[in-house]
Amino acid sequence: MLWHKVPNSIYFRRGSMATAMEDLKKFKRVCIVTDSFSYKQTPFVHELIDLLNAKSSHQNYLDYHVFYEAEDATEGTIKKGVDVMRNFKPDLIIVMGGGRTMEAAKLMHVLYEDPTADLKDLSDDYGGMQQWLSESCENNKNNNDSTSGTSIKKKKEFPKMGIKAKLVCIPTTSGSGTEVTPFATMVVGGGALGNFQHRRCPIAHFELTPFMAIIDANLVMNMPRDITAQAGMNALAHTIEAYASVCSNEFTDGQALQALKLLKTYLPRAYLHGKEDPIAREKVHNAATIAGIAHANAGMGICHSMGHALETLLNIPRGMAKALLLTNVVRYNTTHYTTSQEEAEAEQIMECQYAEMARHLRLTKPDDDSKDASTAFVEWLNKIKEDLSIPTSIQEWGIKENQFKNQLESLVEMAWEDPCVSTNSRPPSKNDLRTILLDSYYGRPYLEL
């Protein structure tokens, strides 16, 4: 049996934040979690407070507290936020911000609901993501049992969420999809490999799926161009890897393809024209959430595994890291010199996945073979990256050669341990990851030798 899990409610369209308040009027004590920029430099948190007060059926009793230090899901930030929640005792938590802020709020929520929970114990190192994989991919359409880089470990009991408070997510960027996913990552010092200054530990369980998501594009109209490009490429990576994942299925495929089509049409427009093209802004904002639903229920691939490593060790923003890797990951998944009939059939499946995306975007003729269509898909990816002024290589982004080489083996090890390796359409080796990283650093097209 498979299932498809999403928040109880998803409100979307410009102005939907006001409409969604009707569903929240019964709550009495609201903890608003946000970042300092959203609180101090934009009017949106204050507009939210006004809307809560206007809609509340407990106007004489409604109380709120704003925690605006959630820049990232570090251990220190999570502890501060949890302390605030335990003192304030909210029955509703609303988080407004980008992906990292929403992840921080999710993990604060876990510790608020269950003070005895240990986030490290719930992380992937102790089986969190692997539990999601074992449940989600039980009957995936490709019947691929690979668990490269990770192994499924004993289940851990996850706290029951939403008992003390419900969680509502309002994204202020168009990319992460965190508002609809069962995922969060915690930034911890050290790491299992012993040589990282810090590490992002993934935690995955459908209890982490928010109660409600509010996708109001009014909050992203003034998003800067560089953030538009990086967040948009993050969403694009979600759609492509969800569709190619070994856990993709009939439900996630449709959402991935729809998000892909919206991003192809509207992301360049949103980048070029910003708030002057509100329709494009709104379509991209919706596409990011649809892509979030797809990858929440289908999983991801090695673009995410290596992207997480680049973000952690070289401080490359999440969306940019994936953008710098994406075309070479597609090339890797479709360039496979085969030695057996089984491998030949697997290669055809991979080519067909990217060919189907190319046909859906009308990049190729319906009767073109899969290899030509997948090639057209790669060419389109390069074109949209050019349109968004994405650098052609990690080196061009600004990472010095000696810095990259010094971290290369750590990047490979961290990517190899990342759970997204397990759902990639082609099981990689460590050497495969190393080659893709090197080719992406120098701006070379991946070519299997």
C-alpha positions in Angstrom: 0.0 0.0 0.0 1.1 3.5 -0.8 -0.3 6.8 0.4 -0.1 10.5 -0.5 0.2 12.8 2.5 -0.2 16.6 2.5 -1.3 19.3 5.1 -4.9 19.3 6.1 -5.4 22.5 4.2 -3.5 24.5 1.6 -4.6 28.0 0.9 -3.2 29.6 -2.3 -3.7 32.7 -4.5 -2.7 36.3 -3.7 -4.5 37.5 -0.5 -5.0 33.9 0.7 -3.4 34.7 4.1 -6.5 36.7 5.0 -8.9 34.0 3.9 -7.0 31.3 5.8 -7.5 33.1 9.1 -11.1 31.9 9.1 -9.8 28.4 9.9 -7.6 29.7 12.7 -10.1 31.9 14.6 -10.7 29.4 17.4 -7.1 29.5 18.6 -6.2 31.6 21.7 -2.4 31.7 22.0 -0.3 32.1 18.9 3.5 31.8 18.7 4.8 33.4 15.5 8.2 32.1 14.4 10.1 34.2 11.8 13.5 35.6 10.9 14.8 39.0 11.8 14.5 40.3 8.2 10.9 39.3 7.8 10.0 40.9 11.2 12.0 44.1 10.9 12.2 44.8 7.2 8.8 43.7 5.8 5.2 44.4 7.0 4.0 40.8 6.7 4.4 39.7 10.3 2.5 42.7 11.5 -0.2 42.2 8.8 -0.5 38.6 10.1 -1.0 39.8 13.7 -3.7 42.3 12.5 -5.5 39.5 10.6 -5.4 37.2 13.6 -6.9 39.8 15.8 -9.5 40.7 13.3 -10.7 37.1 12.7 -10.3 35.8 16.2 -13.5 34.6 18.0 -11.6 35.2 21.3 -10.7 38.8 20.8 -10.6 39.5 24.5 -8.3 36.5 25.1 -6.1 36.3 22.0 -2.5 36.5 22.8 0.6 36.2 20.7 4.4 36.1 21.0 6.8 36.7 18.1 10.1 34.8 18.1 12.2 36.4 15.3 15.6 34.7 15.6 14.9 31.7 13.4 17.5 32.3 10.7 18.4 28.6 10.5 17.7 25.3 12.3 20.8 25.4 14.6 20.7 23.7 17.9 21.0 27.0 19.7 18.2 28.6 17.8 15.9 25.6 18.3 16.6 25.6 22.0 15.8 29.4 22.2 12.5 28.9 20.3 11.4 25.9 22.4 12.1 27.8 25.6 9.8 30.6 24.4 7.1 28.1 23.5 7.3 26.3 26.8 6.9 29.6 28.7 4.2 31.0 26.4 2.3 27.7 25.9 0.7 28.4 22.5 -2.1 26.3 21.0 -1.1 27.6 17.5 2.4 28.0 15.9 2.6 30.0 12.7 6.0 30.2 11.0 6.6 32.8 8.3 9.9 32.7 6.4 12.1 30.7 4.0 12.9 27.0 4.1 15.5 27.2 6.9 13.1 29.2 9.1 10.3 26.7 8.5 12.7 23.8 9.3 13.7 25.5 12.6 10.0 25.9 13.6 9.2 22.3 12.7 11.9 21.1 15.1 10.9 23.6 17.8 7.4 22.1 17.5 8.7 18.6 18.0 10.4 19.5 21.3 7.4 21.5 22.4 5.1 18.6 21.9 7.5 16.1 23.5 10.2 17.6 25.8 11.8 14.2 26.1 12.4 13.8 22.4 16.0 13.8 21.2 16.4 15.4 17.7 19.7 13.7 17.1 18.1 10.4 17.9 15.4 11.1 15.4 17.8 12.2 12.7 19.0 10.0 9.8 22.0 8.8 11.8 19.5 6.9 13.9 17.0 5.9 11.3 14.7 8.8 10.8 14.9 9.2 7.0 15.3 5.5 6.5 12.0 4.9 8.2 10.4 7.2 5.7 12.1 5.4 2.9 11.1 1.9 4.0 7.5 3.0 4.4 7.3 5.2 1.3 9.0 2.9 -1.2 7.5 -0.4 -0.2 5.8 -0.7 -3.6 7.5 1.9 -5.7 6.9 1.6 -9.4 10.5 0.7 -10.3 10.8 -1.9 -7.6 14.3 -0.8 -7.0 15.7 -2.1 -3.7 18.9 -0.2 -3.7 20.0 1.5 -0.5 23.4 2.8 -1.7 25.2 4.9 0.9 22.7 4.1 3.7 21.0 1.2 5.3 17.6 1.0 6.7 17.8 0.9 10.5 15.4 0.1 13.3 12.4 2.3 13.6 12.3 5.0 16.1 9.1 6.2 17.8 8.3 9.7 16.6 6.4 12.1 18.8 2.7 12.6 18.0 2.4 16.1 16.7 -0.4 18.7 16.9 -1.6 17.8 20.4 -0.5 20.9 22.2 -0.3 23.1 19.1 -1.0 23.1 15.4 1.7 24.2 13.0 0.9 26.6 10.1 3.6 27.4 7.5 3.6 30.6 5.4 6.6 30.6 2.9 8.2 33.9 1.9 10.4 32.4 -0.8 9.4 30.3 -3.8 11.6 27.2 -3.7 12.0 25.0 -0.6 8.5 23.5 -0.5 9.1 22.9 3.3 5.6 24.1 4.0 4.2 20.8 2.7 6.9 18.3 3.4 7.7 15.9 6.2 11.3 16.9 6.2 13.6 19.2 8.3 17.3 19.4 8.8 19.1 20.3 12.0 22.5 22.0 12.0 24.8 20.3 14.5 28.5 20.7 15.3 31.0 18.0 14.5 29.5 15.1 12.6 29.5 11.3 12.3 32.6 11.4 10.1 34.5 13.5 12.7 36.0 16.1 10.3 33.2 18.5 9.6 32.8 21.8 11.4 29.0 21.3 11.2 26.6 18.9 9.6 23.0 19.0 8.5 21.1 16.1 10.0 17.9 15.2 8.1 14.8 14.3 10.1 11.9 12.8 8.2 8.5 11.7 9.4 5.0 12.4 8.2 4.2 13.8 11.6 6.4 16.7 10.6 3.9 17.6 7.8 2.4 21.0 8.8 -1.3 21.3 9.7 -1.8 24.1 7.2 0.2 25.8 4.4 -0.6 29.3 3.2 0.8 30.1 -0.3 0.2 33.8 -0.6 2.2 35.2 -3.5 1.8 38.8 -2.1 4.7 37.9 0.2 7.2 37.2 -2.6 6.5 40.1 -5.0 9.6 42.0 -3.9 11.9 38.9 -3.8 15.4 39.9 -5.2 16.5 38.5 -8.5 19.2 36.3 -7.1 16.9 34.7 -4.6 14.3 34.3 -7.3 16.8 32.4 -9.4 18.2 30.2 -6.6 14.8 29.4 -5.1 13.4 28.6 -8.5 16.2 26.2 -9.3 15.7 24.6 -5.9 12.0 24.0 -6.9 13.1 22.7 -10.4 15.5 20.2 -8.8 12.6 19.0 -6.6 10.4 18.4 -9.6 13.0 16.6 -11.7 14.3 14.4 -8.9 10.8 13.5 -7.7 9.8 12.4 -11.2 13.0 10.4 -11.6 13.0 8.9 -8.0 12.7 5.2 -7.5 9.7 6.1 -5.2 7.8 8.1 -7.8 4.2 7.0 -8.5 1.1 7.9 -10.3 0.2 10.6 -7.8 3.6 12.3 -7.6 4.3 12.1 -11.3 1.4 14.4 -12.2 2.4 17.0 -9.6 6.0 16.9 -10.7 5.1 17.4 -14.3 2.7 20.2 -13.5 5.2 22.0 -11.4 7.8 21.5 -14.1 5.6 23.1 -16.7 4.8 26.1 -14.5 8.4 26.7 -13.8 9.4 26.5 -17.5 6.8 29.0 -18.4 6.9 31.4 -15.6 10.3 31.3 -13.8 12.2 33.3 -16.4 9.4 35.9 -16.4 9.4 36.2 -12.6 13.2 36.6 -12.7 13.1 39.2 -15.4 10.1 41.3 -14.3 9.6 40.6 -10.6 6.6 42.4 -9.1 5.8 43.9 -12.5 4.6 40.4 -13.5 2.5 39.3 -10.6 1.0 36.4 -12.5 4.4 34.9 -13.0 5.3 35.5 -9.4 2.2 33.7 -8.3 2.6 30.7 -10.7 6.2 30.2 -9.5 5.1 30.4 -5.9 2.4 27.7 -6.5 4.8 25.6 -8.5 7.3 25.5 -5.6 4.7 24.1 -3.3 3.4 21.6 -5.9 7.0 20.5 -6.3 7.3 20.2 -2.5 4.3 17.9 -2.4 5.8 15.7 -5.2 9.2 15.3 -3.5 7.6 14.9 -0.1 5.9 11.8 -1.3 8.4 10.5 -3.9 11.8 11.3 -2.5 14.8 12.9 -4.2 18.2 11.9 -5.7 21.9 12.6 -5.7 21.5 16.2 -6.9 20.2 16.8 -3.4 22.8 14.6 -1.7 25.7 16.5 -3.2 23.8 19.8 -2.9 23.4 19.3 0.8 27.2 18.6 1.1 28.1 21.8 -0.9 25.8 23.8 1.3 27.3 22.5 4.5 31.0 22.4 3.7 31.4 25.2 1.1 28.5 27.5 2.2 26.9 27.5 -1.2 23.2 28.5 -1.0 20.9 25.4 -1.2 19.2 26.4 -4.5 22.5 27.5 -6.1 24.3 24.2 -5.1 21.6 22.1 -6.8 21.6 24.4 -9.9 25.4 23.9 -10.3 24.9 20.1 -10.2 21.6 19.4 -11.9 22.6 19.0 -15.6 25.5 16.7 -14.7 23.2 14.6 -12.5 20.8 14.2 -15.4 23.7 13.3 -17.7 24.9 10.7 -15.1 21.5 9.1 -14.8 21.2 8.7 -18.6 24.8 8.0 -19.6 25.5 4.4 -18.6 27.7 2.0 -20.5 26.0 -1.3 -19.8 27.4 -4.7 -19.3 24.3 -6.7 -18.9 20.7 -6.9 -20.2 19.4 -5.9 -16.8 21.6 -2.7 -16.9 20.5 -2.0 -20.4 16.8 -2.1 -19.3 17.6 0.2 -16.4 19.3 2.7 -18.7 16.2 2.7 -20.9 14.0 3.4 -17.9 16.2 6.4 -16.9 16.2 7.8 -20.4 12.4 7.4 -20.7 11.9 9.4 -17.5 13.8 12.5 -18.8 12.3 12.0 -22.2 8.8 12.1 -20.8 9.6 15.4 -19.1 11.0 16.7 -22.4 7.8 15.7 -24.2 5.6 17.2 -21.5 7.5 20.5 -22.0 7.2 20.1 -25.8 11.0 20.3 -26.1 10.9 17.5 -28.7 8.6 15.8 -31.2 6.4 12.9 -29.9 8.1 10.4 -32.1 11.7 11.3 -31.2 13.5 8.5 -29.4 14.2 8.6 -25.7 17.9 9.4 -26.1 17.3 12.5 -28.4 14.5 13.6 -26.0 16.6 13.3 -22.9 19.4 15.2 -24.7 16.9 18.0 -25.5 16.0 18.1 -21.8 19.6 18.7 -20.8 19.9 21.4 -23.4 16.8 23.1 -22.0 18.2 22.9 -18.4 21.3 24.7 -19.6 19.2 27.3 -21.3 17.1 28.1 -18.3 20.2 28.3 -16.1 21.6 30.8 -18.6 18.4 32.8 -18.5 18.6 33.0 -14.7 22.3 34.0 -14.8 23.4 30.8 -13.0 27.2 30.3 -13.2 28.4 27.5 -15.4 30.5 25.9 -12.7 31.2 25.7 -9.0 34.5 27.5 -9.7 32.7 30.3 -11.5 30.5 30.7 -8.4 33.6 31.7 -6.5 35.0 28.6 -4.8 38.8 28.5 -5.0 40.4 25.4 -6.5 42.5 24.6 -3.4 39.5 25.0 -1.2 37.4 22.7 -3.3 40.1 20.0 -3.6 40.8 20.2 0.2 37.1 19.4 0.8 36.5 17.0 -2.1 36.7 13.8 -0.1 34.6 15.2 2.7 32.0 16.3 0.1 32.0 12.8 -1.3 31.6 11.1 2.1 28.9 13.5 3.2 26.9 13.1 -0.1 27.4 9.3 0.2 25.9 9.3 3.7 22.9 11.5 2.6 19.7 9.5 2.5 18.7 10.9 -0.9 21.3 8.6 -2.5 18.9 5.7 -1.8 16.1 7.1 -4.0 18.2 8.2 -7.0 17.1 6.5 -10.2 20.6 5.1 -10.8 22.5 3.7 -7.7 25.9 5.6 -7.6 29.3 4.7 -6.3 31.5 7.0 -4.3 33.6 7.4 -7.4 30.6 8.4 -9.4 29.8 11.2 -6.9 33.5 12.3 -7.0 33.4 12.5 -10.8 30.2 14.5 -10.9 31.5 17.0 -8.3 34.8 17.4 -10.2 33.1 17.9 -13.6 30.6 20.4 -12.0 33.5 22.3 -10.4 35.3 22.8 -13.7 32.1 23.2 -15.8 32.7 20.1 -17.8 29.8 18.0 -19.1 29.7 14.7 -17.2 31.0 11.9 -19.5 31.3 8.3 -18.3 34.6 6.8 -19.3 
